[in-house]
């Protein structure tokens, strides 16, 4: 059976839509399809070409919707994404912060934790415990009060945690501050990615959510630079100043969030349809209420978003697990959440220890390499962001994860050769191990960083998105807890051999992406509902439509009469 025409159910809502001036409710009058169906007659038009696309209606709407990239509306949309990006910066700042602070002499003079071991594990892991505890509250805030208020509340909690931790002189106070910081981060990182994906035009979705998640480096790189600079301060402010600056991006969020528009999908889910249509008209339709991209999204949201959905019942997570569609959706969330934390990237919390194991003994040099590692990783991530809306997600994850395994295998092999040299050390082994470690981080960042924001938000429906992201956050932090608690102990006991675990596990991850990874590129969020309802969503996600295109417009969707 031909693949095109096989997922008409996916576009049934789209084919009911009309380019009517008022976008009237379903059933009021006969609707004109976004793109007409036929048997290839349009191929006779001069200059016409046949193309394969994931969804004909979506492709046609995008082709005929010219969103001006530098209009006032688009600039405001960019700023909205930037505010969400600032939420990710707060998380990334912490990821690079503590590995540098632990190495500082003045920090050790006050807390005497050592650089590996149980006390360091507690400092790192209490942050993730706070995030795990905060996840259910994050879902309630985002669903009940909106994405903007979720970001606002998270920023307030992070600022409180920064005050506590920066003023610490005892380890218990420091640990409590870490817990509160994690709690606030959890709230922000549920609301922010949901906001980013829900306001983005469908064909910008990958770049917008990918850029949001690159906020990790927007925080990690400044943290690495700040700690490198303050290490030369000969008092406790060498570590207190970086902790104070952890609240900086939260101030941007606090000062901006209520001047931004609310998510149209949150508005639609809460009975504020006219506000949702006004948003789409302004930001996705160049002010044209009957633009095909606006019409398509409005009708799909009407059909796909329930006013009495589970977002109104704070405790109800059942549809995520008790339905065929929900289980497949959560499979994507589970895989990206776990694999995105346990592919070897968790070693980044202990960069200074890894550098020391590779023969880099000077603390300023370790901190300098930490900056270089973050910059190279950011280049890999931002390169991927630029192509995210054109690259197939599933293929990138399979190939990228295999390459991660290869890079870590090279690193561990060279580290073993370095460890077995005894007194006659060949520095080239250490340099090779260091280069392969940097290469791993670049590959991982290219593969996972943009998609860690895109995959879970795309996989989840509007009414389950906050709860699904809260579960994702819980999983991310549970795996992060394992990384942060076990990492210092493992590195202290077995050194470079800890990396062998990730070499093998990355091969398993690549296989699981091949077997269970659902392709979400090239469809609207609502159109993915059909994909997840199929008996085999992986196979369904790879099916395509054939369309006839001429002069930048879709003339016809080709339907196989034998299908």
N, C-alpha and C positions, 0 to 999 in steps of 0.2 A: 504494500500500500504506500502510496506517495506520502511524504512527510507533510507537504504543504496541504492545507485544508484539514489536517488531522486535529488541529486544536482550535476549531471554530468556537468551541465552548469558552475558550479563553477570551475570545474577542467578541462574544455575543453581546456583552454590555456595550462595547465600543461601537458595534455595528448598529445599535439602536440609536446612537446619538445623532443629533441634528445640528446643523449650523444655524440654529434659530436664534433670533436676537436675544430672547429672554432666558434661554436654556431652561425650558419648562420641564417640570417633573415627568418621570417616565410614565407613558401611557396617555399623555394629553393629546398627542397627535403623532402621525407617522414620522419616523425619524430618517434622515438621510445618513447612510453609513459614512464613516470617515474615509473609506476607500471602497470603491465598488468591486465586486467579485466578477470574474469572467474566466474564459478558457484560453486566454492568451491573444485575443484579438488585437489588443492595444500594441502588440509587438510590431504591427504593421506600420505604426506611426514613424515618420522619419526621425532618426536619431534615438529611437527607443532602445533601451537595454534591459535585460532581465537580471535581477539581483536576488540573492538569498538573504533573508533577514529573519531575526527571531520572531518578530511580530509585525505584521503588515500595517495594522492600524497605528501602532506606536511610531513606526518608521515614517509613515505618511504624515502624521501630525508634526513630527520633528522637522521633516523636510520643508514643510510649509509654514513653520513658525520661526520667524526671524527675531530672536531676542537680541536687542542691541547690547553689545558687551559693555559699552561705556556710557550708557544712559544713567540718569540719576537713580532710576529704580534698580538697575543692576549694581551700581556702586553701593547702594544701601544693602542689597542682598549680600554683596561681598563682605560688608562690615558685619552683618549678622553671622556669617560663617566665621569671621575673624573672632567674634566674641565666643563662639563655641570652641574655636581653636585655643583661645586663652584658657578655657577650662581644662583642655588636654595638657596645656603648658604646665599647669600646677602639678599634674601627675608626673610628667616627664622631669620636672625640676627635682622632684624627690628621688626619682630613679637614678639620677646622676649625682645627687647631693651627698648621700650618706657614704657612698664608697670613697669619696674624697675626704669627708670630715673624719671618718674613722682613722684615716692615715695621719691626721694632724697631731703633732706633739702636744699642743696645749689642750686639745680635747682629751687625749689620753691622760694628761696630768690631772684633769678634773675627775674623769669617770673611770679611768684605769680598766677599760674593758678588754684591751688587747685587740688585735686585728682579725682574729678568727676565734671560734669557740662559742659557747652557749650564750654569753652576755651579748655578743654581737648579733647572734641569731635572734635574741629577744628584741633588740632594738629594731632590727629590720622587720621582723615578722609581726610585731604588734600593729604596725601600719596596715598590714593586710588583714589582720583580725578586725580592726576598726572598719575597714571597707566591707568585710563580709557581714558584720553586724548591721551596717548602715544600708545594705542593699534593699531589704524589704521596705524600709522607710522611704528610700529614694523612689521606688516604684509608686508608692501612694502619693507622694508629693507631685510627681510628674503627671500622673493620671488625673488627680483630683484638681490640682491648682494650675496646671499648665507647665510647659517646658521652661518658660522664662523664670517662673517663680522657683522651679527646681534648681536652676543654675544659681539664682540669687541666694537661696538658703544654703547651698553647698559652699558658696564663697564666704558667707558669714562664719560657718563652722570652721573652715580652713584658717581664716584669720585668727579665730580664737585659739586653734591649735598652734599656730605659729607663735602667738604671744606666750603660750605656756612653755613651749619647747625652747624658744630663744632665751627665756629668762631662767632656764633650769640650772641648778647647781648640784642636784642629786639625780641619781639614775632613775628612781621611781617617778619623779616629776617628768623627766625626759621621756620615759616610756608612756606615761599617760598622754603627753602631748602628741606622741606618735600615733596613739590610738585615735585621738580626736581628729588629727589630720586625715587619717584613713577614712574615718566616718564621713567627713566632708567631701573628700574626693569621690567616694561612692555616689553621693547625691549628685554631684556635678557630672560624673561620667555616665550616668543614666540619662539625665535630661539633655545634655549637650549633643550627643550623637543623634538622638531622636529628633531634636530640633533641626540639626544640620540636614539630615536626609529628607525631612518632611517639608522644608521650605525650598529645597533645591529643585530646579527644573529637571525632569526625568533624565534628559540626556547630559546633564551636568552632575548627576548624582554621585558617580564614582569619584570625580575630582573633588567635589565638595566634602564628602565624607572622608575621602583619603587625605585631603588637606587638614581636616579636623584632627585626624589621628596623628598627623605629622606634628601636631602641637607637643607631642612627646619630646621631639627634638627642639622645639621652640622653648621648652623648659630645660632640657638636659644640657644643651650647649651653653646657655648662659650660666647654669649651675656649675659646669666644669670650668668655665672661664673665671667666674667669681671666686670659686674655691682655690683655683690656681693663684689668683692675685692675693687673696686674703691670707694665704699660707705664709706670706712674708710679714704679716703683722705679728709682732712678738708679744701677744697677750691673748686673752680669751675671745676678743672680738674677731680673731682669725676664723673661729667657727660660729660665733653668734651672728655676725653680719649675714652670712649666707642663709641662715635659718630665718632671719627677719625678712629677707628679700623673697622668701617663699610665698609671701602674701601679695606680692606686687600685681600679678595678673588678676588676682581676685578683686583688686580695687578697680581694674578696668571693667570687669564683669558687673560689679555693683553699680558703677557709674553709667553703664550703657544699657543694661538689659531691659529696663522698662520703657526705653525709647524705641525699642524694636517691635516689629509686628509679631503676633503669636503664630504658631504653626497652623496652617490651614486644615490639616488633618485633625489636630486637636479640636479646632473650632467646629469642624463638621461632626466629629464624634460627640460633641456636647450641644448639638442643636443650633449652632450659630452659623447656619449655612450661608447666609448672605455675606457675612464677614469673610468666610472661606473663599467664596466666589470672587469677592472684591480683591482679596490677596492674589489669587491666581490671575485675575485680569490684569492687575497692576504689574506683577513681577514675571509672569510667564506668558502674557499675551500682548505686551506692548500697549496696554490700555484697551485692547479689543476683546470685549466680552465673548464674542463668537469665534475667536481664534480656535483652530482645531485642537491645539494642545490644551487649551482651557476646557473646551467642551468634553474632550476625552477624559481628562482627569476628574472633572465634576461628576460625570455620569458614573465613572468607575468608583469614585468615593461614595456616591449615593448607594450604589449596589453593594459595596464591600464593607462599609463601616456601619455597625449597628449602634443605634442610640442607647440600647440597653445591653451593650457589650460587657465583657468581663472587666473592662477598665473601671466600671462603676462599682465593682465588688472587690475590695482590696485583698481579700484572702483567697480568691478563686484563681488558681493556677491550673485547674484541671484540663482546659482545652489544649494546653501546651503538651500534654502527655497522653490524654485519653482519646484523641482522634488521630486518624492516619496522617492528615495534613499537619497537625500540631507536632507529631513525633518527628516527621521529616524536617520540619522547620527547626525544631530544637536540636536535631542531629547536626545541622549546619552551625548552630550557635555553640553547641558542645565542642565540635571539632575546632572551630576557629579560636574559641576561648582557651581550650587546653593546649592546642598545638602552638598558638601564638605566644604562650608563656613557657612551654616546656620543649622547645626545639634547640636549646642550647643558649638562647638569648638571655636566660636568667643568670648566666655567668657574668653578665655585665654589671650586676650589683657588686661584684668582687674584682673589678678590673685591676685595681692596684695590687691585689694579691696575685692575680694571674701574671701581671707584668713582673712582679718580683720573682715568681717561679721561673720566668723566662730570662732571668738575669738582669732585669732593670731594677736596681737597688735604690737609686736616688728618688726621694719623695717628689721633688719638683719635676723630675723626668717622668715619673709615673703619672702625675697630674697632667703633664703636657700630653702624654700619650692618650690619656683619657679624653682630652679635648679633641685630639686628632681622630680618635675612634668615633666620637659622637658626630663630628663634621662629616666624615666619610659615610657614616650610616645615614645621615640626613640627606646627603646627595643621592644615595641609592633610593631612599623613600620618595623624595621629591621628583626624581626621574620617573618612578612608577606612577606617581599621582598624575603627571602630565599625560600618561597614556591609559589610565585606568578605565576610561569610558570606551576605549577601543580594544582593550586586551580582554580575552576570555578569562574569567576568574579561575575556573577550574584548571585549565591548562597551566596557568602561571603557578598555581599552588602545587601541582604535581611536580613540575620540572624544578621549581625553585626549592622545594623541600629536599629533593634528591641532591641538588647542588650544595645545600646546607650540610648534608651528611658528608659529602665529599670534602668540603672545606674543613670540617671538624676532624675528619679522619686524617687529613694532611697535618693539621695542627697537633693532634695527639701523637702521630708517628714521629714528627720532628721533636716534640717535647720528650718522648721516650729516648730518642737518640741523644738529646742533650743531657738527660738525667743519667745516662749510662756512660758518659765520657770520663767521669771522675775528675782528676785534677787537670787533665789536658783538654780544656774546653775549646771547642771550635765555635766561635761566635756566630758563624753563618747558620748553624742549626737554630739558635735562638732568634735570629733575624727572620728566618723562614717561618718559624712557628708564629712569630708576631704578625708577619704579613698574612699568613693564612687565617689567623684569628680576625684581623681587620677585614679580610675578604669575606669571611663568614658573616660578619655583621652587615656588610654592604648587601650581600645576597639576601639575608634574612629581611632586612629593611625594605628592599625592593619587593620581595615576595609578600610579606605579611603586614607591614605597617599600614599601607592604605586599606588593605582588605580587612584588617581587624576592626575598622570602623564600618566598612561597607557591608560585609557579609552578614553580620547579625541583624543590622538594621533593615537590610533588604529582605532577609528571610522572614521577619516577623510582620504580622499585620498591625494596623494602627492600634486596634483595641488590645493587642497583646504585646505591643512593642516595649512599653516601659517595664512590664513584668519580665518579659524575656531578657531585656537588657540588664535588669536587676539580677536575674539568675546568671547571666553571662558575667556580670561583675563579681558575683559570689564565686563562680568557678575560677575566673581569672585570679582572684585573690587567694582562693584555696590553693591553686597551683603555685602562685607566688609565695604563699606561706611555706610550701614545701621547698621551693627554691631558696628562699631567704633563711629558713631555719636549718635545712640540711646542708646548704651550700658551704657555709663557713666551716662546719664540722667535717664535711667530706674533703674539702680542699686542705684542711689541716691534717687529716689522716692519710689520704691517698694522693693528694696533689693532682697532677695532670690526668691521672687515670680516671678521674671523675668524668672527664669529657667522653670517654668510651660509651657511657650510658646513652648520650645523646646521638652518637654516631649511629647506633643500632635503632634507636627510637625514631629518628627522622626517616629511616627507610620504612618503618611501619606506618608513619604518618602519610607518606607519599602513596602507599598502597590504599589506605583508607580514603584519601581524597579521590583516588581513581574509582573506587567502588561506590562511594556515597556522596561525592561532591556534586551539588546541583548548580548548574550554570545560571546565573541571574543577570548577566549582562544583556542589554538590548531589549528589556521589557520594563513596563511601569511596575511599581510595587504591587498594584492591584492585579495586574495580569499574571503575576506569579502565583496567584491563588489557584488557577487552573493547573499549573505545573505541579504544585504540591498535592493536588487532589488525585493525580494519576497513580495507577498501581506502581509504576516505576518512575518517580520524579526525575531521576538522573537521565534516563532515556528521553523523557518528555522534554526536559530542558534543552536538549541538544537538537530537537526538531526545529525546522525552519519553514518559513513561508517564502513563496516565490512572488516577486512583484515586478511590474513593468514600470520603468522610470524613464522620463524624458523631460529635459529642461528643468531638472531639479524637482519635478513633481511626480508623485506616484499616480500612474494612470489606472492601474488595475492590479488586483490581487488574483493570482492564477490559481484556480481550483481544478484539481484533477478529477475528471468525471468518473474515473475508475476507482477513486478512493472510497 
